[in-house]
Amino acid sequence: MGSGGGGSAPQPIRPGEAAQAAVGTAGAGEMMSIANQPVEQYANLQTMSELGPAEVQAQQALANQAAYQSAAAQMDIQSRVDPLAYAQRQMRMKAATDRLGQLYGQDPSAFSFRAPSAYQVPGTADVAPISQMAQGARDVASQLSLASLSKKGTDPRLYQINKGVTPATTAGQSYF
C-alpha cells in the first residue's frame, strides 16, 4: 500500500444498499416537508400580516389612479371626436341638474365628493422596519426541522436547528 493515511479502501456499494439509502433519503425529505409545513405557513402568515395591508393599499391606489386616468381619457376622447355631441350632453346634464336644484331648493354645486387618499400609494412608514421583519423571519426559520440518516442511509430522524428560539407572535390589526 501507499504511505498515506493508513485507512483501508472503501467497500463498494451494493445495489441493495443504494436502494436502501435512496428510500431513507426520500423518507427524510418527506419527514422534513411535513414537519416544516406549519413553520412555512406561519412564516407566510407573518409576512402577509406585516406587509399585506400596505401591499393591498398600494395596488388599490394604483388601480384607482388608472381608473381615474381612463375616465378622464374617455371624456377627452369624446370631446375631441365629436365636440358638438359632447357639448350637447354636458348642456343637457347641466340644465337637468340646475332644474333639480331649483325643485329641491339646493345648490347642485354643493354636492361633490373627494377622496384624495384613494389615489395615494402608501410608503413604508407604517410598515415594520426591515431589520425587525428579517429578525422575525430568522426566528421562524430557526424552527425548521432537518433530517439525518445513518451511515448506511437508513433510519431517518428529524432534528430541529435551534430549539431555544420561539418566534414572536403579533396581534391582528383592524382598519375599521
C-alpha positions as CSV (number, residue, x, y, z in Angstrom):
1,M,0.0,0.0,0.0
2,G,1.0,3.7,-0.2
3,S,2.5,5.7,2.6
4,G,-0.7,7.7,3.2
5,G,-3.3,7.8,5.9
6,G,-3.3,4.2,6.8
7,G,-7.0,3.7,6.0
8,S,-8.4,0.9,4.0
9,A,-10.2,1.3,0.7
10,P,-13.9,1.9,1.0
11,Q,-16.1,-1.1,0.3
12,P,-18.1,-1.0,-2.9
13,I,-21.7,-0.1,-2.6
14,R,-24.1,-2.9,-3.3
15,P,-27.3,-2.3,-5.2
16,G,-29.4,-3.1,-2.2
17,E,-27.6,-0.6,0.0
18,A,-28.0,2.1,-2.7
19,A,-31.7,1.5,-2.8
20,Q,-31.9,1.5,1.0
21,A,-30.1,4.8,1.1
22,A,-32.4,6.3,-1.6
23,V,-35.5,5.2,0.4
24,G,-34.0,6.6,3.6
25,T,-33.2,9.9,1.9
26,A,-36.7,10.1,0.4
27,G,-38.2,9.3,3.8
28,A,-36.1,12.0,5.4
29,G,-37.2,14.5,2.8
30,E,-40.9,13.7,3.4
31,M,-40.4,13.9,7.1
32,M,-38.8,17.4,6.8
33,S,-41.5,18.5,4.4
34,I,-44.3,17.5,6.7
35,A,-42.6,18.8,9.8
36,N,-41.8,22.2,8.2
37,Q,-45.3,22.9,6.7
38,P,-46.5,24.7,9.8
39,V,-43.3,26.7,10.0
40,E,-43.7,27.7,6.4
41,Q,-47.4,28.6,6.8
42,Y,-46.5,30.6,9.9
43,A,-43.8,32.5,8.0
44,N,-46.3,33.2,5.2
45,L,-48.9,34.5,7.7
46,Q,-46.3,36.6,9.5
47,T,-45.1,38.2,6.2
48,M,-48.7,38.7,5.0
49,S,-49.7,40.3,8.3
50,E,-46.7,42.7,8.2
51,L,-46.8,43.6,4.5
52,G,-50.2,42.6,3.2
53,P,-52.2,45.7,4.2
54,A,-49.7,48.1,2.6
55,E,-49.4,45.9,-0.5
56,V,-53.2,45.8,-1.0
57,Q,-53.5,49.6,-0.4
58,A,-50.7,50.2,-2.9
59,Q,-52.4,48.0,-5.5
60,Q,-55.8,49.7,-5.0
61,A,-54.3,53.2,-5.2
62,L,-52.6,52.3,-8.5
63,A,-55.8,50.8,-9.8
64,N,-57.7,53.9,-8.7
65,Q,-55.2,56.1,-10.5
66,A,-55.6,54.1,-13.6
67,A,-59.4,54.2,-13.4
68,Y,-59.3,58.0,-13.0
69,Q,-56.9,58.3,-15.9
70,S,-59.1,56.1,-18.0
71,A,-62.3,58.0,-17.2
72,A,-60.6,61.4,-17.9
73,A,-59.2,60.0,-21.2
74,Q,-62.7,58.8,-22.2
75,M,-64.2,62.3,-21.6
76,D,-61.3,63.8,-23.5
77,I,-61.7,61.4,-26.4
78,Q,-65.5,62.1,-26.6
79,S,-64.9,65.9,-26.6
80,R,-62.3,65.6,-29.4
81,V,-64.1,63.0,-31.6
82,D,-67.5,64.7,-31.5
83,P,-67.2,68.0,-29.8
84,L,-70.8,69.1,-30.6
85,A,-72.4,65.9,-29.2
86,Y,-70.2,66.2,-26.1
87,A,-71.3,69.8,-25.6
88,Q,-74.9,68.9,-26.0
89,R,-74.7,66.1,-23.4
90,Q,-72.9,68.5,-21.0
91,M,-75.5,71.2,-21.5
92,R,-78.4,68.8,-21.0
93,M,-76.8,67.5,-17.9
94,K,-76.2,71.0,-16.5
95,A,-79.8,72.1,-17.3
96,A,-81.3,69.0,-15.7
97,T,-79.1,69.4,-12.6
98,D,-79.9,73.1,-12.3
99,R,-83.6,72.3,-12.6
100,L,-83.4,69.6,-9.9
101,G,-81.6,72.1,-7.7
102,Q,-84.5,74.6,-8.1
103,L,-87.1,72.0,-7.4
104,Y,-85.3,70.9,-4.2
105,G,-84.1,74.3,-3.2
106,Q,-80.5,73.1,-3.3
107,D,-77.3,74.3,-4.9
108,P,-76.1,71.5,-7.2
109,S,-72.5,72.6,-6.8
110,A,-72.7,71.9,-3.1
111,F,-72.6,68.2,-3.8
112,S,-69.3,66.7,-4.5
113,F,-67.1,64.1,-3.1
114,R,-63.3,63.9,-3.0
115,A,-61.1,61.2,-1.5
116,P,-57.5,62.0,-2.4
117,S,-56.3,59.2,-0.2
118,A,-57.8,56.8,-2.6
119,Y,-55.1,57.6,-5.1
120,Q,-52.1,57.8,-2.7
121,V,-49.7,54.9,-2.8
122,P,-48.6,54.2,0.8
123,G,-44.9,54.2,1.6
124,T,-43.2,52.1,4.1
125,A,-43.7,54.4,7.1
126,D,-46.5,52.3,8.5
127,V,-44.6,49.0,7.9
128,A,-42.3,47.5,10.5
129,P,-38.6,48.2,9.8
130,I,-37.0,45.6,7.5
131,S,-34.4,44.7,10.2
132,Q,-37.3,43.8,12.5
133,M,-39.0,41.7,9.8
134,A,-35.8,40.0,8.9
135,Q,-35.1,39.1,12.5
136,G,-38.7,37.7,12.8
137,A,-38.1,35.6,9.7
138,R,-34.8,34.3,11.1
139,D,-36.6,33.4,14.3
140,V,-39.2,31.5,12.3
141,A,-36.6,29.8,10.1
142,S,-34.8,28.6,13.3
143,Q,-37.8,26.4,13.9
144,L,-37.3,24.4,10.7
145,S,-36.5,20.7,11.1
146,L,-33.8,18.9,9.3
147,A,-33.2,15.2,8.9
148,S,-30.2,13.0,9.3
149,L,-29.6,9.4,8.2
150,S,-27.4,6.7,9.5
151,K,-24.1,6.0,7.7
152,K,-25.9,3.3,5.6
153,G,-28.5,5.9,4.5
154,T,-31.3,4.4,6.6
155,D,-33.1,5.3,9.9
156,P,-34.1,8.9,9.0
157,R,-34.6,11.1,12.0
158,L,-35.7,14.7,12.4
159,Y,-33.9,17.3,14.5
160,Q,-34.5,21.0,15.0
161,I,-31.9,23.6,14.2
162,N,-32.5,25.8,17.2
163,K,-34.9,24.7,19.9
164,G,-34.3,27.7,22.1
165,V,-35.8,30.5,20.0
166,T,-39.6,30.9,19.9
167,P,-40.9,33.3,17.2
168,A,-42.8,36.3,18.5
169,T,-46.5,36.5,17.8
170,T,-48.2,39.5,16.6
171,A,-51.7,40.7,17.3
172,G,-54.0,41.2,14.4
173,Q,-54.8,44.6,13.1
174,S,-58.2,46.1,12.3
175,Y,-58.6,49.0,9.9
176,F,-62.2,49.7,11.0
